[in-house]
Amino acid sequence: QVQLVESGGGLVQAGGSLRLSCAASGIIFSINTMGWYHQAPGKQRELVAAITDGGNTNYGDAVKGRFTISRGNAKNTVYLQMNSLKPEDTAVYYCYGLIRSTFGPPREYWGQGTQVTVSS
């Protein structure tokens, strides 16, 4: 029942900025963690940033100081502000959520992915 939908991907020049959005919809009891992962061709999917319901954040080493993750006021949205973009950031970005849709075990949900391409 829970669905994650990303938006905001596109093409940007190196040094530029981009803001990704992810909205969780459906019957949601609670959201433990939301975040972003990316996967470039020939590489494994890796953590970009994550944020817990309590506001604790975690960033991948490659994006520390450049990217910022935040929650929307409604707490069912998450944003990724990407600054000082590098060609190495080029990848498909996937929204991730650890979400309870009922009073039961939390489940992992993934968005469909959005392409981010950074040109040199």
Protein Blocks (a to p, Z undefined) as FASTA:
>chain_A
ZZcddehiacddehiacddddddedjdfbdfbgcdddddehiacddfbdcdfkopacddf
klgokaccdddfkopaccdddehiafklgccddddddddfbdcdddddddebiaddddZZ
